[in-house]
Amino acid sequence: MDMRSFTSAMLDCIAHCATEATIDHEWRTVNVADMRDAYDLLIRKLARVGLDPLVQQQSALLSMALDDNISELQQLLADDGREGQITETLQKILRTISHLRM
């Protein structure tokens, strides 16, 4: 699988986890953990192939776009954050993925 297909598949996975976390509150922590795992796998794989400047640029963009939002979401869940904040952060992640695909 080439890196473009792999990146697309991992973004699909992250988006799916965010959507599921929005819908299914009972499994939210599991979905968010899966989201973090998919993100970490993507970043590690991009780092291994990182000699190409375009791949390095893509990796930096993904990191800046998603890492803080996923970390914020995990912190909100750990602190029993307000539902509105959690939903807003999930929507922010979904919008970010949508923008990354453009």
VENNORFEN-V19920 format. One record per residue. N is the residue number from 1. RES is the residue in one letter. PSI is psi in degrees with one decimal (* if undefined). OMEGA is omega in whole degrees, 0 to 359 (* if undefined). Layout:
<<N/RES/PSI/OMEGA> <N/RES/PSI/OMEGA>>
This chain:
<<1/M/130.6/179> <2/D/165.7/185> <3/M/-33.1/179> <4/R/-44.4/179> <5/S/-41.3/180> <6/F/-45.5/179> <7/T/-44.0/179> <8/S/-42.6/179> <9/A/-40.5/180> <10/M/-37.2/175> <11/L/-37.7/175> <12/D/-43.0/180> <13/C/-45.3/180> <14/I/-43.4/179> <15/A/-40.6/179> <16/H/-44.5/180> <17/C/-40.6/179> <18/A/-41.4/178> <19/T/-46.0/179> <20/E/-39.8/179> <21/A/-29.7/177> <22/T/-37.7/186> <23/I/-47.6/189> <24/D/94.1/183> <25/H/-30.6/183> <26/E/-34.1/182> <27/W/14.6/186> <28/R/-46.6/183> <29/T/-35.7/178> <30/V/-44.2/180> <31/N/-40.4/180> <32/V/-37.9/176> <33/A/-41.3/177> <34/D/-37.2/178> <35/M/-45.6/179> <36/R/-42.3/179> <37/D/-44.0/180> <38/A/-42.9/179> <39/Y/-47.7/181> <40/D/-41.5/178> <41/L/-44.5/179> <42/L/-48.4/182> <43/I/-40.8/178> <44/R/-42.6/180> <45/K/-42.9/177> <46/L/-36.7/180> <47/A/-35.8/180> <48/R/-30.6/181> <49/V/12.1/194> <50/G/11.5/179> <51/L/-29.0/179> <52/D/124.8/180> <53/P/-33.6/179> <54/L/-39.8/178> <55/V/-39.5/177> <56/Q/-41.7/179> <57/Q/-43.7/179> <58/Q/-42.6/180> <59/S/-43.9/179> <60/A/-41.3/179> <61/L/-45.9/178> <62/L/-42.0/180> <63/S/-46.9/180> <64/M/-34.9/185> <65/A/-34.4/190> <66/L/-34.1/189> <67/D/-49.1/181> <68/D/-39.5/180> <69/N/-41.7/179> <70/I/-41.2/178> <71/S/-42.9/178> <72/E/-42.3/179> <73/L/-44.0/178> <74/Q/-39.3/179> <75/Q/-42.1/178> <76/L/-42.2/179> <77/L/-39.7/179> <78/A/-32.6/182> <79/D/10.8/185> <80/D/51.4/181> <81/G/166.4/179> <82/R/144.8/181> <83/E/-40.4/180> <84/G/-41.6/179> <85/Q/-41.1/180> <86/I/-47.5/180> <87/T/-41.6/179> <88/E/-41.9/180> <89/T/-39.8/176> <90/L/-42.4/178> <91/Q/-35.6/178> <92/K/-40.1/178> <93/I/-43.6/179> <94/L/-40.5/177> <95/R/-40.5/180> <96/T/-45.0/178> <97/I/-40.9/178> <98/S/-41.8/179> <99/H/-36.1/180> <100/L/-28.6/182> <101/R/-16.6/182> <102/M/*/*>>
